Amino acid sequence: MNPAVLGIETSCDETGVAVYDLASGLRAHALYSQVALHAQYGGVVPELASRDHVRKLLPLIRQTLAEAGMSVRDLGGVAYTAGPGLIGALLVGAGVGRALAWALDVPAIGVHHMEGHLLAPLMEDADLKPPFVALLVSGGHSQLIGVRAIGDYQLLGESLDDAAGEAFDKTAKLMGLPYPGGPHLARIAERGTPGAYKFSRPMTDRPGLDLSFSGLKTQVLLAWQKSDRSEQTRADIARGFEDAVVDTLAIKCARALDAAGMDTLIVAGGVGANLRLRAKLQEQAARGGGKVSFPRLAFCTDNGAMIAYAGALRLAAGLHDAAAVEVRPRWDMASLPALPAGLGTRDSGLATAR
């Protein structure tokens, strides 16, 4: 069977397509963002997201296959995001993926969106393999996962309210920054004065690995309301908020590694692109003699490459789904079946993406 797998990502507001080949790595990938569409509403409108996926998905598939120098007949399988995510958006990708697989008579598999993020760093680091701790930080999720093998996951801690990315976006919005706020907040924080505003590091004064950012968001709101609201003050508050989130995540990561008895951390998800977080975790790993790994910046946000890779691993293990189009807006990653040890690593003899 041809090992090339088409990956389709439509869980929220980005349409991602990629082709991954376990023999030769990443062949091509393309991404369309709906940021401009949703900006006027200050957040994602699910129905508009679904309609835009319908418009963009097939042209992106044609574009990606052309860039890979392939036709649909060269595909050996199809992977699509089956959840978690917005149900309408998920159904677009699942419907197209299942229909294409049926027409080509190739296997298809629904991929867990967060497993895609978790495995993204493995695409380009041939030496990275379980066991390790994964920090998944995005707009919808903040979780610490103990990874004993691909598919063998233990939830160590998670956000009890706002995810880290959600807290970035909401904090930016309350200070008048445009949508999506998180990246804007991080940019103006670069001009902020360290220590000008000192916010708490939530839930770090007690044992445990759970996270909470809603209280921190409230602290920022009160500070902003009492301030002179100048551009420098905005930057100072943004820096204080970013430092608090980064420190909190770093403290929890160190605790998780100790609790799991592991020395390798991988970081994935949109907040994994935050440069201050990357620097803090790299410094922490260097001090402790451990290792921290990130995907390239383009693969931190939602993308088709991570879905193609995760799907390729599961299809290579002989897993596939029935012909019915099924999605899971809520999906516990711990319910996934584990893959054979070594699959997807250098020891298996399979190449990684280039």
C-alpha positions as CSV (number, residue, x, y, z in Angstrom):
1,M,0.0,0.0,0.0
2,N,1.2,3.5,-0.8
3,P,2.3,5.0,2.6
4,A,1.3,8.6,1.7
5,V,-1.5,9.8,4.0
6,L,-3.7,12.9,3.4
7,G,-4.4,14.8,6.6
8,I,-7.4,17.1,7.0
9,E,-7.8,19.5,10.0
10,T,-11.1,21.5,10.4
11,S,-11.7,21.5,14.1
12,C,-12.2,25.2,14.5
13,D,-11.2,28.2,12.5
14,E,-8.3,27.0,10.4
15,T,-8.4,24.7,7.4
16,G,-5.3,22.6,7.2
17,V,-4.3,20.0,4.7
18,A,-1.0,18.0,4.4
19,V,0.4,14.8,2.9
20,Y,2.7,12.8,5.1
21,D,4.6,9.7,4.0
22,L,6.2,7.4,6.6
23,A,8.9,6.6,4.1
24,S,9.9,10.1,3.1
25,G,8.3,12.5,5.6
26,L,6.2,15.5,5.0
27,R,5.5,16.0,1.3
28,A,3.5,19.2,1.4
29,H,1.2,21.2,3.6
30,A,-1.1,24.2,3.4
31,L,-3.1,26.2,5.9
32,Y,-5.9,28.7,5.5
33,S,-6.8,30.9,8.5
34,Q,-10.3,32.4,9.1
35,V,-9.0,35.1,11.4
36,A,-10.1,37.9,9.1
37,L,-13.6,36.4,8.8
38,H,-14.2,36.2,12.6
39,A,-12.3,39.4,13.6
40,Q,-15.4,41.6,13.1
41,Y,-17.2,39.4,15.7
42,G,-14.4,39.3,18.2
43,G,-14.4,35.5,18.3
44,V,-15.1,32.4,16.3
45,V,-18.7,32.1,14.9
46,P,-19.2,28.3,14.5
47,E,-21.7,28.4,11.6
48,L,-19.4,30.8,9.6
49,A,-16.4,28.6,10.4
50,S,-18.2,25.5,9.0
51,R,-19.3,27.3,5.8
52,D,-15.7,28.6,5.2
53,H,-14.3,25.1,5.6
54,V,-16.7,24.0,2.9
55,R,-15.5,26.7,0.6
56,K,-11.8,26.2,1.2
57,L,-11.2,22.5,1.9
58,L,-11.3,21.0,-1.7
59,P,-9.2,23.8,-3.2
60,L,-6.6,23.3,-0.4
61,I,-6.5,19.5,-1.1
62,R,-5.9,20.1,-4.8
63,Q,-3.2,22.7,-4.0
64,T,-1.4,20.4,-1.5
65,L,-1.4,17.4,-3.8
66,A,-0.1,19.5,-6.6
67,E,2.7,20.8,-4.4
68,A,3.5,17.2,-3.4
69,G,3.6,16.2,-7.1
70,M,0.8,13.7,-6.5
71,S,-2.7,12.9,-7.5
72,V,-5.4,11.5,-5.3
73,R,-4.7,8.0,-6.7
74,D,-1.3,8.2,-5.1
75,L,-2.8,8.3,-1.6
76,G,-2.7,5.2,0.6
77,G,-5.0,6.6,3.4
78,V,-6.9,9.6,4.7
79,A,-6.8,11.0,8.2
80,Y,-9.1,13.7,9.4
81,T,-9.8,15.4,12.8
82,A,-12.7,13.7,14.4
83,G,-12.7,15.7,17.6
84,P,-12.7,17.5,19.9
85,G,-13.8,20.7,18.3
86,L,-16.8,22.5,16.8
87,I,-19.3,19.8,15.5
88,G,-20.1,21.6,12.3
89,A,-16.5,22.2,11.4
90,L,-15.5,18.7,12.3
91,L,-18.3,17.3,10.1
92,V,-16.9,19.1,7.0
93,G,-13.5,17.5,7.3
94,A,-14.9,14.1,8.3
95,G,-17.4,14.1,5.4
96,V,-14.8,15.0,2.8
97,G,-12.2,12.6,4.3
98,R,-14.5,9.7,4.4
99,A,-16.0,10.3,1.0
100,L,-12.5,10.5,-0.6
101,A,-11.3,7.4,1.2
102,W,-14.4,5.5,0.0
103,A,-14.0,6.7,-3.6
104,L,-10.3,5.6,-3.6
105,D,-10.9,2.4,-1.6
106,V,-8.3,3.3,1.0
107,P,-8.5,3.2,4.8
108,A,-9.5,6.3,6.7
109,I,-9.1,7.2,10.4
110,G,-10.5,9.9,12.6
111,V,-7.7,11.6,14.6
112,H,-7.9,13.1,18.0
113,H,-7.0,16.8,17.6
114,M,-5.0,17.0,20.8
115,E,-3.0,13.8,20.0
116,G,-2.1,15.5,16.8
117,H,-0.7,18.5,18.7
118,L,1.0,16.1,21.2
119,L,2.8,14.2,18.4
120,A,3.7,17.3,16.3
121,P,7.2,17.6,17.9
122,L,8.0,14.0,17.0
123,M,7.7,14.8,13.3
124,E,11.0,16.6,13.2
125,D,13.0,15.2,16.1
126,A,14.0,11.6,15.3
127,D,15.5,11.0,18.8
128,L,12.3,12.1,20.6
129,K,10.2,9.1,21.9
130,P,8.2,8.2,25.0
131,P,8.3,8.3,27.9
132,F,7.9,12.0,28.3
133,V,5.6,14.7,29.8
134,A,3.6,16.8,27.3
135,L,2.3,20.3,28.0
136,L,-0.6,21.0,25.7
137,V,-1.5,24.7,25.7
138,S,-3.9,26.2,23.3
139,G,-7.0,28.4,23.1
140,G,-9.2,25.5,24.1
141,H,-7.0,23.2,26.2
142,S,-4.3,23.4,28.9
143,Q,-3.2,19.9,30.0
144,L,-0.2,18.1,31.4
145,I,-0.1,14.6,30.0
146,G,2.2,11.7,31.0
147,V,3.1,9.8,27.8
148,R,4.2,6.2,28.4
149,A,3.8,5.3,24.7
150,I,2.0,6.7,21.7
151,G,-1.6,6.3,22.6
152,D,-0.9,5.5,26.3
153,Y,-1.7,8.8,28.0
154,Q,-2.3,9.8,31.6
155,L,-3.8,13.1,32.5
156,L,-1.7,14.7,35.2
157,G,-3.3,18.1,35.4
158,E,-5.5,20.5,33.5
159,S,-7.0,23.9,33.6
160,L,-10.0,24.2,35.9
161,D,-11.4,27.2,34.0
162,D,-9.8,29.2,31.1
163,A,-7.2,27.5,29.0
164,A,-3.9,29.4,28.8
165,G,-4.6,30.6,25.2
166,E,-8.2,31.6,26.1
167,A,-6.8,33.6,29.0
168,F,-4.4,35.4,26.7
169,D,-7.2,36.2,24.3
170,K,-9.7,37.4,26.9
171,T,-7.0,39.5,28.7
172,A,-6.1,41.1,25.5
173,K,-9.7,41.9,24.7
174,L,-10.4,43.6,28.0
175,M,-7.4,45.8,27.3
176,G,-8.8,46.8,23.9
177,L,-6.5,44.7,21.7
178,P,-7.8,43.3,18.4
179,Y,-8.8,39.7,17.8
180,P,-7.1,37.3,18.0
181,G,-5.7,39.0,21.1
182,G,-3.1,36.5,22.4
183,P,-0.4,37.2,19.7
184,H,-1.0,41.0,20.0
185,L,-0.6,40.8,23.8
186,A,2.6,38.9,23.5
187,R,4.0,41.5,21.0
188,I,3.2,44.6,23.2
189,A,4.6,42.7,26.2
190,E,8.0,42.9,24.6
191,R,7.9,46.7,25.3
192,G,6.7,46.2,28.9
193,T,8.9,46.9,32.0
194,P,9.6,43.7,33.9
195,G,8.2,43.8,37.4
196,A,6.1,47.0,36.8
197,Y,3.1,44.9,37.5
198,K,3.4,41.7,39.6
199,F,0.5,39.3,39.4
200,S,0.0,36.0,41.2
201,R,1.1,32.7,39.9
202,P,-2.2,30.8,40.3
203,M,-2.3,27.6,42.3
204,T,1.5,27.3,42.6
205,D,1.3,27.9,46.4
206,R,-0.3,24.5,46.9
207,P,0.4,20.9,45.8
208,G,-1.0,19.6,42.5
209,L,-0.7,20.0,38.8
210,D,-4.1,21.6,37.9
211,L,-4.1,25.1,36.4
212,S,-6.4,28.1,36.8
213,F,-6.2,31.4,34.9
214,S,-9.6,33.1,35.5
215,G,-8.4,34.8,38.7
216,L,-5.3,36.1,37.0
217,K,-7.5,37.6,34.3
218,T,-9.5,39.4,36.9
219,Q,-6.4,40.8,38.5
220,V,-5.4,42.2,35.1
221,L,-8.8,43.7,34.6
222,L,-8.7,45.5,38.0
223,A,-5.2,46.8,37.3
224,W,-6.2,48.1,33.9
225,Q,-9.3,49.8,35.2
226,K,-7.3,51.6,37.8
227,S,-4.5,52.6,35.5
228,D,-3.9,55.7,33.3
229,R,-4.5,53.3,30.2
230,S,-1.5,54.7,28.4
231,E,0.3,52.6,25.8
232,Q,3.3,52.0,28.1
233,T,1.0,51.0,30.9
234,R,-0.8,48.6,28.6
235,A,2.6,47.1,27.7
236,D,3.6,46.9,31.3
237,I,0.4,45.1,32.3
238,A,0.7,42.7,29.3
239,R,4.3,41.9,30.4
240,G,3.1,41.3,34.0
241,F,0.4,39.0,32.7
242,E,2.6,37.1,30.3
243,D,5.3,36.6,33.0
244,A,2.7,35.2,35.4
245,V,1.4,32.7,32.9
246,V,4.9,31.6,31.8
247,D,6.1,31.2,35.4
248,T,3.0,29.2,36.3
249,L,3.3,26.9,33.4
250,A,7.0,26.4,34.1
251,I,6.4,25.6,37.7
252,K,3.7,23.1,36.9
253,C,5.9,21.4,34.2
254,A,8.7,21.0,36.7
255,R,6.3,19.4,39.1
256,A,4.9,17.1,36.5
257,L,8.3,15.8,35.4
258,D,9.2,15.1,39.0
259,A,5.8,13.4,39.7
260,A,6.2,11.2,36.5
261,G,9.8,10.5,37.1
262,M,10.7,11.7,33.6
263,D,13.2,14.2,32.3
264,T,11.8,15.0,28.8
265,L,9.1,17.6,28.2
266,I,7.4,18.4,24.9
267,V,5.3,21.5,24.4
268,A,2.6,21.8,21.8
269,G,-0.4,23.9,20.9
270,G,-0.8,27.6,20.0
271,V,0.7,29.0,23.2
272,G,3.7,26.8,22.5
273,A,4.7,29.5,20.0
274,N,5.1,32.0,22.8
275,L,8.8,32.9,22.7
276,R,9.0,33.8,26.4
277,L,7.5,30.4,27.4
278,R,10.0,28.7,25.1
279,A,13.0,30.5,26.6
280,K,11.8,29.9,30.2
281,L,11.3,26.1,29.6
282,Q,14.6,25.8,27.8
283,E,16.4,27.5,30.6
284,Q,14.7,25.3,33.1
285,A,15.6,22.2,31.2
286,A,19.2,23.2,30.9
287,R,19.5,23.8,34.7
288,G,17.9,20.4,35.5
289,G,19.8,18.4,32.9
290,G,16.6,17.5,31.0
291,K,15.3,18.1,27.5
292,V,12.4,20.2,26.2
293,S,11.2,20.0,22.6
294,F,8.8,22.1,20.6
295,P,7.3,21.8,17.1
296,R,8.3,24.5,14.6
297,L,6.2,27.7,15.0
298,A,4.0,26.8,12.0
299,F,3.0,23.6,13.6
300,C,2.1,25.0,17.0
301,T,-1.3,26.2,15.8
302,D,-3.8,23.9,14.2
303,N,-2.5,22.4,11.0
304,G,-2.9,19.4,8.7
305,A,0.6,18.1,9.1
306,M,0.0,17.0,12.6
307,I,-3.2,15.2,11.6
308,A,-1.5,13.5,8.6
309,Y,1.4,12.3,10.9
310,A,-0.8,11.0,13.7
311,G,-3.1,9.3,11.2
312,A,-0.2,7.8,9.3
313,L,1.1,6.2,12.6
314,R,-2.3,4.7,13.4
315,L,-3.0,3.5,9.9
316,A,0.5,1.9,9.8
317,A,-0.5,0.1,13.0
318,G,-3.5,-1.4,11.2
319,L,-6.1,0.8,12.8
320,H,-8.9,2.4,10.7
321,D,-12.5,3.5,11.1
322,A,-15.7,2.2,9.7
323,A,-17.3,4.0,6.7
324,A,-19.8,6.0,8.8
325,V,-19.1,9.7,9.2
326,E,-18.7,10.2,13.0
327,V,-17.2,13.0,15.0
328,R,-16.7,13.6,18.7
329,P,-16.9,17.2,19.8
330,R,-15.9,15.9,23.3
331,W,-13.3,13.1,23.3
332,D,-11.2,11.8,26.2
333,M,-7.7,11.2,24.9
334,A,-7.1,8.5,27.5
335,S,-9.6,6.3,25.6
336,L,-7.3,6.0,22.6
337,P,-5.6,2.6,21.9
338,A,-1.8,2.5,22.4
339,L,0.4,1.8,19.5
340,P,3.2,-0.7,19.4
341,A,6.4,0.4,21.1
342,G,8.8,2.2,18.7
343,L,6.3,3.0,16.0
344,G,7.1,6.4,14.5
345,T,10.6,6.6,16.1
346,R,14.0,6.1,14.5
347,D,14.1,2.6,16.0
348,S,11.2,1.6,13.8
349,G,13.2,2.5,10.7
350,L,10.6,5.1,9.6
351,A,11.7,8.5,8.4
352,T,10.6,11.7,10.0
353,A,9.3,14.8,8.3
354,R,11.8,17.1,6.6
